Amino acid sequence: MKSDLDTLIRARNLDAILVLGNAEHNPPMYYFTGGGHVSSAVLFKKPGAEPILYCNAMERAEAAKSGLQVIPLRTGAVGELASRPKEIFAEQGIASGRVGLYGTLDVGELVNLHNSIRIALPEIELVGEPQDDSIFLRAMETKDPAEVERIRKMGKITTEVVGMVAKYLMGCEVRDDEILLKEDGTPLTIADVKGKISMWLAERGAADVEGTIFAIGRDAGVPHSVGTPEDLMRLGQTIVFDIFPAESGGGYFYDFTRTWTLGYATPEAQKLYDEVKGVYEKVIDNLDLNVAFKEYQTLVCDEFNKNGHKTPIHTEGVLENGYVHSLGHGLGLNVHERPWSRHTTPDDNILKSGVVITIEPGLYYPEKGMGVRIEDSYYVRPDGKMEILAEYPYDFVLPMKKWKKK
């Protein structure tokens, strides 16, 4: 939690941290400011002291909404810090030591700032950290009740939109060649469906920040294929619908996946779905407090391997079919964060009280034109129970109201 940051800063032997960039869609800055229209900002934080936020004077009212101490500048704070680093560091009482660097900036702008500070203040060491194990991901790993409620609210919005998509698809007319049609009689495409998803999310205060996955056929067999815009919606093909919107303004994410087939399922696709659903249920039945997340990755790999599928544990090299990824990840201001579940992950990635995780086993066979993934997000409650944050049915075959199988 945020209250852990001072301890984490000291544990990494940092004398201060420096967070750079916009307040929106920039998790380290958002963590302190809560978002808002604040651009090219600079935030200083020393252990045991309150953060100080430098911003453009024209954005001072927006910056003040953060509740932080704000110092307005004539222009963007990152630019001013690059032009007079000695003066601004002196204002914060920092003349030497290790300063951690965080946030989101253009690479060229960051290199320019780094060089300016290094030349003007040779006694300061600017320190970077691996993204998947930074002090921020360590602090964000556990959520307070207010954070969990925001994620839960996003889950409600997400599943509501998923239900709207299902209803829309099931109500479409179907051509003789099993192609779905829009209201105007033209073929329905992936792009058409995604347009509706973005609109329905926006109407509910959510944003499709990183691109919804809505992939059919062969694309459904490639885990992170977002789908080909021109692909036609048709019956009998697997559709992987992985939706991970965030609060508008760059806040908390939700993460959710269902796999559908419209009208009917082929026997091979049904078998694949049943295997994934069975493994998903076995994981949920066995989740326990304070167990290393990777233990469940091993469970999934062993189960899929028994059924003849390749897995990261049982197969060397890059996998292109079978079970090709890890079981899940933490969820919060980042759509992917600690704890991690890869089988090579350190043992301290555990299901401790306060974490929010995804569980998302899947099987992928692009050469067969199919893929299946099921995903829900869970909260590890203070009492140790695993709570799903948004309920939604697991129907695989969506019946088409305006089509009858010949």
VMD Tcl script that draws the C-alpha trace (Angstrom):
set ca {
  {0.00 0.00 0.00}
  {1.02 3.64 -0.30}
  {1.95 3.63 3.40}
  {4.74 1.16 2.53}
  {6.56 3.57 0.21}
  {8.83 5.15 2.84}
  {10.00 1.72 3.98}
  {10.56 0.63 0.38}
  {12.51 3.79 -0.48}
  {14.82 3.21 2.47}
  {15.17 -0.50 1.69}
  {16.42 0.36 -1.81}
  {18.94 2.81 -0.31}
  {17.34 5.78 -2.02}
  {17.59 9.27 -0.58}
  {14.62 10.48 -2.61}
  {12.43 9.56 -5.55}
  {11.58 11.68 -8.57}
  {8.34 10.99 -10.47}
  {7.94 12.55 -13.93}
  {5.24 13.13 -16.52}
  {1.50 13.52 -16.74}
  {-0.94 12.76 -13.95}
  {-3.15 10.67 -16.26}
  {-2.15 7.25 -17.66}
  {1.06 7.33 -15.64}
  {0.64 4.96 -12.66}
  {3.44 6.27 -10.38}
  {2.25 9.88 -10.75}
  {-1.41 8.88 -10.51}
  {-0.64 6.99 -7.29}
  {0.26 10.30 -5.64}
  {-2.01 12.78 -7.43}
  {-5.15 10.79 -8.22}
  {-5.03 11.96 -11.84}
  {-6.32 15.24 -13.21}
  {-5.22 17.49 -16.04}
  {-1.62 17.95 -14.95}
  {1.02 17.53 -17.65}
  {4.81 17.32 -17.68}
  {4.90 17.46 -13.87}
  {7.71 16.69 -11.45}
  {7.15 15.17 -8.01}
  {9.80 14.88 -5.30}
  {9.41 12.49 -2.37}
  {11.91 11.94 0.42}
  {11.40 9.18 2.99}
  {9.45 10.50 5.96}
  {8.41 13.67 4.12}
  {5.30 14.62 2.17}
  {5.55 14.74 -1.63}
  {6.11 18.06 -3.40}
  {4.53 18.56 -6.83}
  {5.95 21.00 -9.40}
  {3.58 21.91 -12.24}
  {2.88 24.47 -14.95}
  {1.25 27.52 -13.32}
  {-1.68 27.27 -15.73}
  {-2.48 23.86 -14.23}
  {-2.03 24.83 -10.58}
  {-5.77 24.56 -9.77}
  {-5.88 21.03 -11.19}
  {-2.69 20.12 -9.34}
  {-4.12 21.48 -6.07}
  {-6.96 18.92 -6.28}
  {-4.36 16.28 -5.43}
  {-4.09 17.65 -1.90}
  {-0.30 17.79 -2.27}
  {1.92 20.81 -1.73}
  {2.14 22.41 -5.17}
  {4.86 24.67 -6.57}
  {3.76 26.34 -9.82}
  {6.32 27.10 -12.52}
  {6.15 29.24 -15.66}
  {6.31 26.28 -18.03}
  {6.26 22.48 -17.90}
  {8.05 21.26 -14.80}
  {10.12 18.64 -16.63}
  {11.50 21.29 -18.97}
  {12.30 23.65 -16.11}
  {14.00 20.88 -14.15}
  {16.18 20.16 -17.19}
  {17.10 23.84 -17.58}
  {17.87 24.58 -13.91}
  {18.32 21.30 -12.03}
  {20.71 22.66 -9.38}
  {18.24 25.30 -8.24}
  {15.22 22.99 -8.06}
  {17.13 20.19 -6.32}
  {18.44 22.76 -3.82}
  {14.85 23.82 -3.07}
  {14.23 20.24 -2.02}
  {17.42 20.06 0.04}
  {18.99 17.43 -2.22}
  {22.63 17.99 -3.18}
  {23.88 14.40 -3.27}
  {22.80 10.80 -2.87}
  {20.74 8.24 -4.76}
  {17.53 9.43 -6.41}
  {15.13 6.92 -7.96}
  {13.58 7.89 -11.30}
  {9.98 6.90 -12.15}
  {7.09 7.85 -14.38}
  {6.45 8.16 -18.10}
  {8.33 10.49 -20.46}
  {9.41 10.55 -24.08}
  {12.80 8.81 -24.26}
  {14.54 11.85 -25.77}
  {13.14 14.12 -23.08}
  {14.27 11.71 -20.38}
  {17.82 11.44 -21.77}
  {18.04 15.23 -21.94}
  {16.87 15.56 -18.33}
  {19.22 12.82 -17.13}
  {22.21 14.46 -18.79}
  {21.32 17.91 -17.40}
  {21.12 16.59 -13.85}
  {24.30 14.53 -14.19}
  {26.31 17.51 -15.43}
  {24.91 20.06 -12.95}
  {24.86 17.74 -9.93}
  {27.62 15.12 -10.20}
  {27.07 14.05 -6.58}
  {23.59 12.80 -7.40}
  {23.17 9.26 -8.75}
  {19.97 8.77 -10.73}
  {18.74 5.21 -10.22}
  {16.39 3.13 -12.37}
  {14.66 -0.10 -11.40}
  {13.26 -3.09 -13.30}
  {9.66 -2.24 -14.16}
  {8.25 -5.49 -12.79}
  {9.86 -5.04 -9.36}
  {9.98 -1.30 -8.72}
  {9.10 0.24 -5.34}
  {5.81 1.33 -6.89}
  {4.79 -2.16 -7.96}
  {5.81 -3.38 -4.51}
  {3.62 -0.74 -2.85}
  {0.74 -1.20 -5.30}
  {0.74 -4.97 -4.80}
  {-1.68 -4.73 -1.87}
  {-4.80 -2.55 -2.08}
  {-6.74 -0.72 0.59}
  {-10.56 -1.10 0.69}
  {-11.13 2.09 -1.33}
  {-8.90 0.82 -4.13}
  {-10.67 -2.54 -4.18}
  {-14.05 -0.82 -4.44}
  {-12.85 1.13 -7.48}
  {-11.68 -2.08 -9.15}
  {-14.99 -3.74 -8.22}
  {-16.90 -0.85 -9.81}
  {-14.84 -1.26 -12.98}
  {-15.72 -4.95 -12.91}
  {-19.42 -4.11 -12.82}
  {-19.02 -1.75 -15.79}
  {-16.95 -4.31 -17.68}
  {-19.38 -7.17 -17.28}
  {-22.32 -4.90 -18.11}
  {-20.67 -4.01 -21.42}
  {-19.80 -7.66 -22.09}
  {-23.46 -8.51 -21.61}
  {-24.45 -5.78 -24.06}
  {-22.07 -7.20 -26.66}
  {-23.50 -10.70 -26.21}
  {-27.06 -9.41 -26.53}
  {-26.19 -7.43 -29.64}
  {-24.49 -10.39 -31.36}
  {-27.29 -12.82 -30.52}
  {-29.82 -10.43 -32.03}
  {-28.10 -10.06 -35.40}
  {-29.53 -11.38 -38.63}
  {-27.51 -14.24 -40.15}
  {-26.83 -14.68 -43.86}
  {-27.07 -18.09 -45.54}
  {-23.28 -18.40 -45.44}
  {-23.38 -17.89 -41.63}
  {-22.10 -14.29 -41.72}
  {-23.68 -11.88 -39.20}
  {-25.31 -8.75 -40.59}
  {-25.63 -5.22 -39.27}
  {-28.91 -3.34 -39.14}
  {-28.32 -2.01 -42.67}
  {-27.82 -5.52 -44.08}
  {-24.04 -5.28 -44.55}
  {-21.64 -7.79 -42.94}
  {-20.66 -7.19 -39.31}
  {-16.91 -6.86 -38.72}
  {-14.58 -6.97 -35.74}
  {-14.14 -3.19 -36.12}
  {-17.91 -2.67 -35.90}
  {-18.10 -4.62 -32.64}
  {-15.10 -2.81 -31.15}
  {-16.65 0.54 -31.98}
  {-19.68 -0.37 -29.91}
  {-17.49 -1.62 -27.05}
  {-15.58 1.68 -26.90}
  {-18.79 3.71 -27.02}
  {-20.52 1.67 -24.30}
  {-17.45 1.90 -22.05}
  {-17.15 5.67 -22.51}
  {-20.82 6.14 -21.66}
  {-20.09 4.48 -18.31}
  {-16.96 6.41 -17.38}
  {-14.46 3.82 -18.58}
  {-11.82 3.88 -21.29}
  {-10.38 1.26 -23.63}
  {-6.84 2.36 -22.77}
  {-4.74 -0.52 -24.09}
  {-6.97 -2.00 -26.79}
  {-9.66 -4.62 -26.26}
  {-8.94 -8.10 -27.62}
  {-11.85 -9.29 -29.75}
  {-10.45 -11.98 -32.00}
  {-12.15 -14.66 -34.08}
  {-10.91 -17.84 -35.74}
  {-7.15 -18.01 -36.27}
  {-6.63 -14.75 -34.37}
  {-8.35 -16.32 -31.35}
  {-5.50 -18.83 -31.36}
  {-2.88 -16.11 -30.78}
  {-3.25 -14.94 -27.14}
  {-2.58 -11.23 -27.64}
  {-3.95 -10.79 -31.14}
  {-6.40 -7.92 -30.77}
  {-8.34 -9.16 -33.80}
  {-8.24 -8.13 -37.45}
  {-10.60 -5.15 -38.00}
  {-11.85 -6.44 -41.36}
  {-12.61 -9.96 -40.15}
  {-16.28 -10.86 -40.51}
  {-18.34 -12.11 -37.61}
  {-19.52 -15.62 -38.43}
  {-21.06 -18.61 -36.73}
  {-19.20 -21.59 -35.33}
  {-15.80 -19.97 -34.75}
  {-14.22 -19.30 -31.36}
  {-14.14 -15.67 -30.27}
  {-11.73 -14.62 -27.51}
  {-13.10 -11.47 -25.87}
  {-10.50 -10.08 -23.43}
  {-11.54 -6.67 -22.14}
  {-9.40 -4.64 -19.71}
  {-10.72 -1.09 -19.44}
  {-9.64 1.53 -16.93}
  {-11.37 4.39 -15.21}
  {-11.40 7.41 -17.49}
  {-8.40 9.57 -16.69}
  {-5.99 6.71 -16.16}
  {-7.22 5.08 -12.95}
  {-7.83 1.49 -11.95}
  {-8.20 -1.35 -14.44}
  {-10.38 -4.43 -14.59}
  {-9.44 -7.57 -16.55}
  {-11.91 -10.12 -17.85}
  {-12.14 -12.72 -20.64}
  {-14.82 -14.94 -22.06}
  {-14.66 -17.22 -25.09}
  {-17.75 -17.55 -27.24}
  {-18.88 -19.28 -30.38}
  {-22.03 -18.08 -32.10}
  {-24.87 -20.46 -32.94}
  {-23.00 -23.73 -32.45}
  {-19.65 -25.20 -31.45}
  {-17.62 -27.75 -33.35}
  {-16.83 -30.88 -31.29}
  {-13.12 -29.96 -31.26}
  {-13.81 -26.42 -30.01}
  {-16.22 -27.71 -27.35}
  {-13.59 -30.16 -26.09}
  {-11.00 -27.40 -25.88}
  {-13.40 -25.16 -23.98}
  {-14.33 -27.93 -21.54}
  {-10.66 -28.59 -20.79}
  {-9.95 -24.91 -20.07}
  {-13.07 -24.57 -17.94}
  {-12.15 -27.69 -15.97}
  {-8.65 -26.38 -15.23}
  {-10.03 -22.95 -14.31}
  {-12.40 -24.54 -11.79}
  {-9.63 -26.67 -10.31}
  {-7.46 -23.59 -9.74}
  {-10.29 -21.66 -8.09}
  {-11.11 -24.61 -5.83}
  {-7.48 -24.78 -4.65}
  {-6.57 -21.10 -4.18}
  {-5.24 -20.51 -0.67}
  {-3.84 -17.63 1.36}
  {-0.08 -16.99 1.41}
  {0.75 -19.58 -1.26}
  {3.22 -18.62 -3.98}
  {1.24 -17.69 -7.10}
  {3.54 -19.80 -9.28}
  {2.36 -22.97 -7.52}
  {-0.91 -22.63 -9.43}
  {0.95 -22.12 -12.69}
  {2.57 -25.49 -12.06}
  {-0.84 -27.02 -11.35}
  {-2.24 -25.68 -14.64}
  {0.77 -26.84 -16.65}
  {0.54 -30.33 -15.16}
  {-3.19 -30.59 -15.89}
  {-2.88 -29.41 -19.48}
  {0.18 -31.62 -20.04}
  {-1.86 -34.67 -18.96}
  {-4.28 -33.84 -21.78}
  {-1.50 -33.68 -24.35}
  {-0.99 -29.91 -24.57}
  {2.39 -28.19 -24.60}
  {3.15 -25.91 -21.62}
  {5.96 -23.54 -20.58}
  {7.14 -26.04 -17.95}
  {7.08 -29.16 -20.10}
  {8.35 -27.67 -23.38}
  {11.56 -25.84 -24.23}
  {11.69 -22.79 -26.50}
  {8.97 -20.48 -27.75}
  {5.46 -21.95 -27.68}
  {2.98 -21.17 -30.43}
  {0.25 -23.62 -29.49}
  {-1.09 -25.26 -26.36}
  {-0.85 -23.38 -23.06}
  {1.58 -20.63 -23.92}
  {1.48 -18.08 -21.08}
  {1.31 -17.76 -17.29}
  {-1.82 -18.18 -15.21}
  {-2.39 -14.59 -14.12}
  {-1.03 -11.41 -12.59}
  {-1.80 -8.63 -10.16}
  {-4.22 -5.89 -11.17}
  {-4.59 -2.24 -10.20}
  {-3.34 1.03 -11.68}
  {-1.44 -1.21 -14.09}
  {-3.27 -3.88 -16.00}
  {-0.28 -6.16 -15.27}
  {1.49 -5.90 -11.91}
  {2.64 -7.91 -8.91}
  {2.15 -10.64 -7.88}
  {3.41 -12.55 -10.93}
  {2.65 -16.22 -11.61}
  {5.39 -17.33 -14.04}
  {6.99 -20.59 -12.90}
  {10.35 -18.78 -12.74}
  {8.99 -15.97 -10.54}
  {10.53 -15.44 -7.06}
  {8.73 -17.07 -4.16}
  {7.71 -13.72 -2.63}
  {4.95 -13.31 -5.24}
  {2.29 -14.74 -2.95}
  {-1.48 -14.58 -2.57}
  {-1.38 -12.42 0.53}
  {-4.22 -10.43 1.97}
  {-5.00 -7.31 -0.06}
  {-3.83 -8.42 -3.50}
  {-6.10 -8.42 -6.55}
  {-5.23 -11.06 -9.15}
  {-6.44 -12.48 -12.43}
  {-6.91 -16.18 -13.11}
  {-6.82 -16.84 -16.87}
  {-5.91 -20.30 -18.20}
  {-6.16 -20.80 -21.94}
  {-5.38 -23.10 -24.87}
  {-4.43 -21.88 -28.35}
  {-4.27 -23.57 -31.73}
  {-4.00 -20.95 -34.49}
  {-3.39 -23.58 -37.17}
  {-6.78 -25.06 -36.24}
  {-8.42 -21.64 -36.22}
  {-9.34 -21.67 -32.54}
  {-8.37 -20.51 -29.09}
  {-10.01 -20.48 -25.65}
  {-9.36 -18.35 -22.58}
  {-11.42 -17.79 -19.42}
  {-10.50 -15.00 -17.03}
  {-11.89 -13.43 -13.87}
  {-10.37 -11.06 -11.32}
  {-10.22 -12.01 -7.64}
  {-9.58 -10.16 -4.38}
  {-7.74 -11.86 -1.52}
  {-9.76 -10.58 1.40}
  {-8.38 -9.86 4.88}
  {-10.12 -13.03 6.11}
  {-8.19 -15.04 3.50}
  {-11.17 -15.78 1.26}
  {-10.89 -15.38 -2.51}
  {-13.66 -13.11 -3.79}
  {-14.55 -12.79 -7.46}
  {-15.04 -9.09 -8.14}
  {-17.59 -9.37 -10.95}
  {-19.82 -12.35 -11.70}
  {-20.67 -13.28 -15.29}
  {-21.94 -16.51 -16.93}
  {-19.56 -18.98 -18.58}
  {-21.74 -19.78 -21.58}
  {-19.63 -20.91 -24.53}
  {-22.28 -21.15 -27.25}
  {-24.36 -18.00 -27.69}
  {-27.70 -18.88 -29.32}
  {-28.64 -16.78 -32.33}
  {-32.22 -15.58 -32.06}
  {-32.65 -15.03 -35.79}
  {-31.02 -18.21 -37.10}
  {-31.91 -21.87 -37.16}
  {-29.39 -24.60 -37.81}
  {-30.11 -26.39 -41.08}
}
mol new
graphics top color blue
foreach p $ca { graphics top sphere $p radius 0.5 }
foreach p [lrange $ca 0 end-1] q [lrange $ca 1 end] { graphics top cylinder $p $q radius 0.2 }
display resetview
